[in-house]
Amino acid sequence: MNKEFPSPSPAVQDLIQSLNLQMHPEGGFYRETWRSDLILPQSTLPHGYTGDRVAGTAILFLLPTGHSSRWHRVKSAELWFHQAGDPLALTIAASIEPESPSIYLGRDRCFQAVVPPHWWQKAQPIGGDAGYSLVACVVVPGFDFADFELISEEE
């Protein structure tokens, strides 16, 4: 079953279009903005990587109000940087627990957070007038969907 989210406001839809964002499998909208030219051989990476990886990647990630990203994790560290819009609750945990702690990103909050490698994470805007939260995410070593694990909506 797919979770139904409300349609973003026309202004947020315009922002999604102007930033050339596409739907992300975890929820929200994204566009990769940087992929390092430096290749890290598998032999230099921690155990568990299935091949070479680029040194780092970056994306823009937008969550409209009323939307959320699902629990997911990657093998690499992920840095989150608030860019614009409403504050965002970033929930992180070594193992998924009902009372996992959240870090609040945004103006008058913290502007960046780090999710350690292999930690679970999810995010949700926490309200405001903008109608969205926009962040940049940097993954080191670089993101590869082979390193991405997403919890199904039923779990």
N, CA, C and O of each residue as an XYZ file, in Angstrom:
620
protein
N       0.844     -1.171      0.000
C       0.000      0.000      0.000
C       0.895      1.241      0.000
O       1.826      1.335      0.799
N       0.618      2.178     -0.880
C       1.378      3.426     -0.932
C       0.724      4.461     -0.034
O      -0.492      4.651     -0.060
N       1.544      5.119      0.751
C       1.041      6.181      1.619
C       0.675      7.377      0.752
O       1.453      7.800     -0.103
N      -0.498      7.906      0.978
C      -0.953      9.067      0.220
C      -0.540     10.336      0.950
O      -0.779     10.483      2.149
N       0.074     11.239      0.224
C       0.464     12.529      0.775
C      -0.391     13.605      0.128
O      -0.830     13.447     -1.012
N      -0.630     14.699      0.843
C      -1.368     15.805      0.225
C      -0.557     16.418     -0.912
O       0.673     16.385     -0.900
N      -1.254     16.971     -1.881
C      -0.561     17.654     -2.977
C       0.131     18.896     -2.437
O      -0.454     19.645     -1.656
N       1.383     19.119     -2.853
C       2.055     20.359     -2.445
C       1.296     21.566     -2.988
O       0.600     21.472     -4.000
N       1.436     22.686     -2.313
C       0.803     23.924     -2.774
C       1.354     24.293     -4.149
O       2.433     23.830     -4.518
N       0.635     25.120     -4.915
C       1.155     25.545     -6.221
C       2.539     26.190     -6.119
O       3.378     25.970     -6.993
N       2.795     26.980     -5.072
C       4.111     27.618     -4.923
C       5.205     26.571     -4.717
O       6.299     26.700     -5.268
N       4.915     25.534     -3.925
C       5.902     24.471     -3.697
C       6.069     23.639     -4.968
O       7.183     23.222     -5.284
N       4.983     23.391     -5.701
C       5.101     22.686     -6.980
C       5.990     23.471     -7.940
O       6.792     22.880     -8.664
N       5.855     24.794     -7.954
C       6.721     25.631     -8.799
C       8.178     25.509     -8.371
O       9.066     25.445     -9.222
N       8.439     25.475     -7.061
C       9.805     25.326     -6.560
C      10.380     23.969     -6.956
O      11.534     23.889     -7.379
N       9.598     22.910     -6.826
C      10.036     21.569     -7.233
C      10.420     21.582     -8.705
O      11.447     21.023     -9.089
N       9.591     22.223     -9.533
C       9.871     22.301    -10.967
C      11.096     23.165    -11.246
O      11.939     22.787    -12.060
N      11.213     24.314    -10.590
C      12.343     25.211    -10.874
C      13.674     24.607    -10.427
O      14.712     24.898    -11.021
N      13.655     23.772     -9.389
C      14.877     23.093     -8.941
C      15.123     21.789     -9.698
O      16.126     21.111     -9.476
N      14.191     21.445    -10.597
C      14.303     20.231    -11.411
C      14.411     18.980    -10.538
O      15.269     18.126    -10.761
N      13.526     18.886     -9.539
C      13.541     17.759     -8.611
C      12.641     16.645     -9.118
O      11.673     16.882     -9.841
N      12.981     15.429     -8.724
C      12.164     14.261     -9.053
C      11.807     13.532     -7.762
O      12.431     13.761     -6.726
N      10.809     12.656     -7.820
C      10.392     11.917     -6.633
C      11.518     10.998     -6.165
O      12.216     10.384     -6.973
N      11.682     10.918     -4.835
C      12.679     10.033     -4.231
C      11.960      8.792     -3.698
O      10.847      8.913     -3.188
N      12.567      7.596     -3.802
C      11.903      6.380     -3.306
C      11.529      6.433     -1.823
O      10.560      5.790     -1.419
N      12.271      7.183     -1.003
C      11.974      7.254      0.434
C      10.873      8.258      0.744
O      10.366      8.290      1.865
N      10.493      9.085     -0.241
C       9.540     10.174     -0.048
C      10.215     11.489     -0.381
O      11.443     11.569     -0.389
N       9.443     12.505     -0.651
C      10.006     13.801     -0.995
C      10.509     13.861     -2.424
O      10.201     12.999     -3.248
N      11.289     14.896     -2.700
C      11.777     15.188     -4.047
C      13.261     15.527     -3.961
O      13.708     16.131     -2.986
N      14.027     15.135     -4.986
C      15.473     15.353     -4.925
C      16.080     15.549     -6.308
O      15.458     15.282     -7.335
N      17.316     16.025     -6.290
C      18.161     16.068     -7.492
C      19.606     15.983     -7.033
O      20.033     16.710     -6.136
N      20.348     15.086     -7.659
C      21.781     15.023     -7.365
C      22.447     16.254     -7.967
O      22.226     16.579     -9.134
N      23.264     16.939     -7.165
C      23.920     18.171     -7.602
C      25.425     18.020     -7.745
O      26.075     18.869     -8.356
N      25.993     16.948     -7.189
C      27.444     16.740     -7.268
C      27.752     15.267     -7.082
O      27.162     14.591     -6.239
N      28.679     14.789     -7.877
C      29.220     13.431     -7.759
C      30.714     13.562     -7.995
O      31.137     13.962     -9.080
N      31.513     13.233     -7.000
C      32.961     13.388     -7.073
C      33.543     12.600     -8.241
O      33.052     11.528     -8.595
N      34.596     13.152     -8.828
C      35.349     12.434     -9.861
C      36.339     11.452     -9.246
O      36.847     10.570     -9.938
N      36.617     11.597     -7.954
C      37.573     10.728     -7.273
C      36.914      9.393     -6.956
O      35.852      9.353     -6.336
N      37.537      8.312     -7.377
C      37.016      6.962     -7.142
C      37.790      6.320     -5.993
O      39.021      6.319     -5.984
N      37.053      5.773     -5.024
C      37.656      5.038     -3.919
C      37.553      3.546     -4.226
O      36.445      3.018     -4.317
N      38.685      2.854     -4.388
C      38.629      1.417     -4.673
C      37.973      0.656     -3.518
O      38.120      1.032     -2.356
N      37.258     -0.404     -3.845
C      36.592     -1.214     -2.828
C      37.567     -1.650     -1.739
O      37.193     -1.728     -0.569
N      38.809     -1.933     -2.112
C      39.805     -2.403     -1.140
C      40.113     -1.364     -0.060
O      40.629     -1.720      0.999
N      39.805     -0.086     -0.308
C      40.075      0.970      0.678
C      38.854      1.295      1.535
O      38.952      2.082      2.476
N      37.711      0.699      1.219
C      36.459      1.008      1.914
C      36.232      0.049      3.078
O      36.772     -1.057      3.082
N      35.439      0.464      4.062
C      35.091     -0.454      5.148
C      34.373     -1.692      4.609
O      33.857     -1.687      3.492
N      34.350     -2.733      5.408
C      33.684     -3.985      5.041
C      32.213     -3.718      4.686
O      31.549     -2.900      5.322
N      31.724     -4.414      3.673
C      30.316     -4.334      3.313
C      30.023     -3.633      2.008
O      28.932     -3.791      1.462
N      30.963     -2.862      1.491
C      30.751     -2.221      0.194
C      30.991     -3.255     -0.902
O      31.924     -4.053     -0.816
N      30.145     -3.238     -1.930
C      30.192     -4.264     -2.972
C      30.984     -3.853     -4.200
O      30.986     -4.571     -5.200
N      31.644     -2.734     -4.145
C      32.432     -2.272     -5.282
C      33.050     -0.931     -4.972
O      32.963     -0.436     -3.848
N      33.677     -0.344     -5.981
C      34.257      0.986     -5.839
C      33.141      2.001     -5.580
O      31.986      1.767     -5.937
N      33.491      3.122     -4.962
C      32.544      4.209     -4.734
C      33.228      5.532     -5.051
O      34.446      5.659     -4.927
N      32.434      6.511     -5.459
C      32.977      7.862     -5.599
C      33.217      8.402     -4.189
O      32.615      7.933     -3.224
N      34.104      9.393     -4.082
C      34.464      9.919     -2.763
C      33.282     10.569     -2.058
O      33.188     10.497     -0.832
N      32.378     11.200     -2.799
C      31.233     11.844     -2.173
C      30.184     12.239     -3.190
O      30.457     12.333     -4.387
N      28.972     12.470     -2.693
C      27.858     12.935     -3.520
C      27.062     13.967     -2.727
O      27.143     14.016     -1.500
N      26.292     14.789     -3.438
C      25.410     15.766     -2.799
C      24.082     15.808     -3.544
O      24.024     15.640     -4.762
N      23.013     16.038     -2.776
C      21.686     16.225     -3.366
C      20.998     17.418     -2.711
O      21.334     17.815     -1.595
N      20.032     17.977     -3.427
C      19.003     18.820     -2.836
C      17.829     17.901     -2.533
O      17.503     17.035     -3.344
N      17.191     18.074     -1.384
C      16.088     17.211     -0.966
C      15.000     18.095     -0.376
O      15.244     18.847      0.567
N      13.803     18.002     -0.932
C      12.681     18.836     -0.512
C      11.544     17.958     -0.014
O      11.131     17.014     -0.688
N      11.050     18.277      1.165
C       9.860     17.630      1.714
C       8.770     18.683      1.872
O       8.922     19.611      2.666
N       7.665     18.554      1.122
C       6.541     19.465      1.341
C       5.903     19.208      2.709
O       6.004     18.104      3.245
N       5.257     20.213      3.266
C       4.507     20.039      4.507
C       3.504     18.902      4.321
O       2.831     18.820      3.293
N       3.412     18.032      5.319
C       2.512     16.886      5.245
C       3.156     15.652      4.647
O       2.552     14.579      4.646
N       4.377     15.787      4.138
C       5.123     14.657      3.587
C       6.195     14.245      4.590
O       6.531     15.007      5.497
N       6.726     13.044      4.426
C       7.834     12.585      5.260
C       8.667     11.597      4.458
O       8.203     11.020      3.476
N       9.902     11.417      4.896
C      10.721     10.355      4.315
C      10.594      9.134      5.219
O      10.475      9.264      6.437
N      10.621      7.954      4.619
C      10.484      6.710      5.375
C      11.815      6.317      5.998
O      12.877      6.769      5.571
N      11.734      5.458      7.025
C      12.961      4.930      7.627
C      13.831      4.311      6.545
O      13.370      3.504      5.738
N      15.093      4.704      6.546
C      16.063      4.157      5.599
C      17.450      4.314      6.199
O      17.640      5.039      7.176
N      18.414      3.629      5.604
C      19.806      3.807      6.012
C      20.713      3.581      4.823
O      20.343      2.934      3.843
N      21.914      4.132      4.936
C      22.958      3.933      3.932
C      24.224      3.496      4.660
O      24.359      3.696      5.868
N      25.138      2.906      3.923
C      26.379      2.412      4.526
C      27.349      3.526      4.869
O      28.276      3.321      5.653
N      27.152      4.689      4.301
C      28.071      5.816      4.467
C      27.511      6.841      5.447
O      26.326      6.818      5.782
N      28.381      7.737      5.900
C      27.925      8.874      6.702
C      27.139      9.823      5.800
O      27.462      9.992      4.625
N      26.105     10.436      6.369
C      25.302     11.404      5.620
C      25.198     12.692      6.423
O      24.799     12.683      7.587
N      25.558     13.787      5.792
C      25.479     15.111      6.417
C      24.272     15.838      5.849
O      24.085     15.879      4.633
N      23.455     16.410      6.719
C      22.265     17.161      6.339
C      22.509     18.636      6.629
O      23.006     18.982      7.701
N      22.160     19.519      5.676
C      22.326     20.964      5.815
C      21.005     21.648      5.469
O      20.529     21.530      4.340
N      20.412     22.357      6.418
C      19.172     23.075      6.141
C      19.472     24.215      5.172
O      20.441     24.951      5.356
N      18.641     24.360      4.140
C      18.840     25.386      3.124
C      17.776     26.477      3.172
O      18.093     27.666      3.148
N      16.507     26.063      3.239
C      15.416     27.037      3.154
C      14.126     26.397      3.649
O      14.031     25.182      3.819
N      13.146     27.250      3.872
C      11.825     26.762      4.244
C      11.690     26.519      5.733
O      12.410     27.091      6.551
N      10.748     25.657      6.055
C      10.393     25.373      7.444
C      11.409     24.449      8.106
O      12.182     23.782      7.417
N      11.414     24.405      9.444
C      12.282     23.461     10.146
C      11.937     22.018      9.788
O      10.842     21.717      9.314
N      12.899     21.146     10.027
C      12.775     19.728      9.688
C      13.187     18.907     10.899
O      14.201     19.202     11.533
N      12.413     17.883     11.224
C      12.785     16.929     12.269
C      13.484     15.756     11.595
O      12.870     15.034     10.810
N      14.761     15.563     11.898
C      15.551     14.438     11.400
C      15.687     13.451     12.547
O      16.346     13.737     13.546
N      15.063     12.293     12.402
C      15.097     11.267     13.437
C      16.143     10.241     13.050
O      16.122      9.712     11.938
N      17.070      9.955     13.976
C      18.142      9.003     13.687
C      18.232      7.982     14.815
O      17.917      8.283     15.967
N      18.669      6.761     14.469
C      18.775      5.708     15.475
C      19.656      4.580     14.959
O      19.632      4.248     13.773
N      20.438      3.991     15.872
C      21.238      2.816     15.515
C      20.314      1.646     15.194
O      20.593      0.860     14.288
N      19.212      1.530     15.938
C      18.156      0.561     15.639
C      16.830      1.295     15.814
O      16.709      2.182     16.659
N      15.857      0.926     15.025
C      14.582      1.651     15.023
C      13.838      1.388     16.327
O      13.561      0.244     16.687
N      13.524      2.465     17.019
C      12.778      2.419     18.276
C      11.651      3.445     18.193
O      11.794      4.465     17.518
N      10.528      3.186     18.875
C       9.428      4.156     18.835
C       9.825      5.543     19.342
O       9.274      6.541     18.879
N      10.750      5.624     20.265
C      11.145      6.905     20.853
C      12.535      7.334     20.391
O      13.310      7.850     21.196
N      12.863      7.136     19.138
C      14.171      7.536     18.618
C      14.300      9.056     18.666
O      13.323      9.766     18.429
N      15.508      9.567     18.975
C      15.683     11.019     19.101
C      15.642     11.732     17.753
O      15.982     11.157     16.719
N      15.224     12.983     17.786
C      15.209     13.820     16.583
C      16.151     14.999     16.765
O      16.346     15.503     17.871
N      16.725     15.422     15.654
C      17.518     16.640     15.572
C      16.678     17.610     14.756
O      16.144     17.238     13.711
N      16.556     18.844     15.217
C      15.725     19.821     14.528
C      16.614     20.773     13.745
O      17.425     21.505     14.313
N      16.443     20.745     12.423
C      17.238     21.577     11.524
C      16.404     22.757     11.059
O      15.216     22.609     10.771
N      17.021     23.927     10.983
C      16.330     25.086     10.450
C      16.761     26.361     11.131
O      17.585     26.354     12.046
N      16.193     27.450     10.671
C      16.476     28.759     11.253
C      16.116     28.729     12.732
O      15.082     28.176     13.106
N      16.939     29.307     13.559
C      16.781     29.307     15.013
C      16.887     27.902     15.606
O      16.470     27.668     16.740
N      17.438     26.987     14.846
C      17.674     25.611     15.305
C      19.099     25.285     14.890
O      19.915     26.194     14.740
N      19.416     24.016     14.701
C      20.749     23.738     14.173
C      20.682     23.673     12.654
O      19.652     23.320     12.079
N      21.781     24.014     12.019
C      21.799     24.109     10.556
C      22.339     22.861      9.889
O      22.159     22.671      8.686
N      23.005     22.001     10.665
C      23.535     20.780     10.057
C      23.517     19.652     11.075
O      23.513     19.880     12.284
N      23.506     18.427     10.554
C      23.526     17.229     11.396
C      24.218     16.118     10.621
O      24.248     16.122      9.390
N      24.771     15.170     11.363
C      25.444     14.019     10.756
C      24.711     12.754     11.175
O      24.425     12.551     12.355
N      24.410     11.905     10.193
C      23.872     10.577     10.453
C      25.037      9.607     10.273
O      25.587      9.509      9.176
N      25.424      8.886     11.333
C      26.557      7.961     11.205
C      26.265      6.836     10.205
O      25.103      6.537      9.928
N      27.313      6.216      9.667
C      27.118      5.088      8.753
C      26.244      4.007      9.394
O      26.367      3.717     10.584
N      25.372      3.425      8.597
C      24.498      2.307      8.981
C      23.386      2.694      9.954
O      22.645      1.815     10.395
N      23.239      3.965     10.305
C      22.165      4.374     11.212
C      20.888      4.609     10.415
O      20.927      5.052      9.267
N      19.759      4.304     11.044
C      18.453      4.548     10.452
C      18.121      6.028     10.559
O      18.532      6.709     11.498
N      17.365      6.511      9.573
C      16.992      7.920      9.554
C      15.656      8.099      8.848
O      15.295      7.331      7.956
N      14.937      9.126      9.267
C      13.723      9.572      8.578
C      13.584     11.053      8.867
O      14.185     11.564      9.812
N      12.797     11.744      8.060
C      12.677     13.192      8.216
C      11.252     13.641      7.926
O      10.506     12.998      7.187
N      10.899     14.786      8.546
C       9.563     15.345      8.351
C       9.591     16.837      8.659
O      10.150     17.246      9.677
N       8.989     17.663      7.784
C       8.856     19.087      8.114
C       8.013     19.240      9.378
O       7.101     18.449      9.622
N       8.320     20.256     10.179
C       7.570     20.424     11.432
C       6.723     21.694     11.431
O       6.469     22.288     12.479
N       6.302     22.091     10.260
C       5.342     23.186     10.167
C       5.987     24.535      9.953
O       7.184     24.724     10.166
N       5.173     25.444      9.535
C       5.637     26.793      9.252
C       4.896     27.349      8.057
O       4.009     26.703      7.501
N       5.271     28.550      7.672
C       4.564     29.248      6.603
C       5.048     28.902      5.204
O       4.327     29.135      4.234
N       6.252     28.352      5.074
C       6.816     28.108      3.744
C       6.109     26.970      3.013
O       5.977     27.012      1.790
N       5.658     25.965      3.740
C       5.004     24.824      3.109
C       5.969     23.742      2.660
O       5.570     22.810      1.961
N       7.238     23.849      3.051
C       8.242     22.854      2.667
C       9.485     23.027      3.534
O       9.677     24.055      4.183
N      10.317     21.997      3.524
C      11.680     22.068      4.063
C      12.621     21.666      2.942
O      12.400     20.656      2.274
N      13.672     22.454      2.731
C      14.684     22.158      1.719
C      16.018     21.978      2.425
O      16.463     22.848      3.173
N      16.650     20.833      2.177
C      17.961     20.534      2.745
C      18.894     20.094      1.632
O      18.459     19.726      0.541
N      20.185     20.139      1.929
C      21.194     19.506      1.085
C      21.748     18.345      1.893
O      21.937     18.461      3.104
N      22.006     17.236      1.233
C      22.581     16.063      1.887
C      23.861     15.679      1.159
O      23.888     15.591     -0.068
N      24.919     15.452      1.930
C      26.211     15.021      1.394
C      26.501     13.644      1.975
O      26.419     13.450      3.188
N      26.839     12.687      1.115
C      27.131     11.319      1.536
C      28.586     11.010      1.203
O      29.040     11.235      0.081
N      29.324     10.482      2.212
C      30.749     10.174      2.065
C      31.030      8.826      2.712
O      30.715      8.656      3.889
N      31.620      7.837      1.990
C      31.775      7.759      0.544
C      30.431      7.939     -0.155
O      29.369      7.782      0.446
N      30.510      8.272     -1.438
C      29.345      8.686     -2.197
C      28.195      7.699     -2.214
O      28.379      6.490     -2.068
N      26.994      8.252     -2.396
C      25.769      7.457     -2.405
C      25.732      6.526     -3.605
O      26.120      6.887     -4.716
N      25.255      5.319     -3.345
C      24.985      4.323     -4.378
C      23.745      3.571     -3.916
O      23.674      3.164     -2.757
N      22.765      3.377     -4.798
C      21.549      2.680     -4.389
C      21.833      1.268     -3.895
O      20.994      0.696     -3.199
N      22.987      0.679     -4.228
C      23.362     -0.633     -3.696
C      23.575     -0.572     -2.183
O      23.515     -1.602     -1.512
N      23.822      0.617     -1.642
C      24.087      0.803     -0.212
C      22.864      1.326      0.544
O      22.977      1.690      1.715
N      21.713      1.368     -0.099
C      20.494      1.997      0.417
C      19.508      0.925      0.846
O      19.183      0.028      0.068
N      19.029      1.015      2.084
C      18.024      0.085      2.594
C      16.826      0.895      3.067
O      16.966      1.816      3.872
N      15.649      0.547      2.563
C      14.418      1.278      2.845
C      13.429      0.339      3.522
O      13.181     -0.764      3.034
N      12.868      0.773      4.641
C      11.841     -0.011      5.325
C      10.537      0.134      4.548
O      10.160      1.240      4.159
N       9.850     -0.984      4.323
C       8.573     -0.911      3.616
C       7.557     -0.201      4.502
O       7.718     -0.143      5.722
N       6.525      0.332      3.893
C       5.505      1.076      4.639
C       4.771      0.186      5.628
O       4.220      0.683      6.611
N       4.753     -1.127      5.387
C       4.045     -2.047      6.270
C       4.842     -2.363      7.526
O       4.268     -2.803      8.523
N       6.172     -2.144      7.500
C       7.015     -2.493      8.655
C       6.962     -1.434      9.722
O       7.612     -1.569     10.759
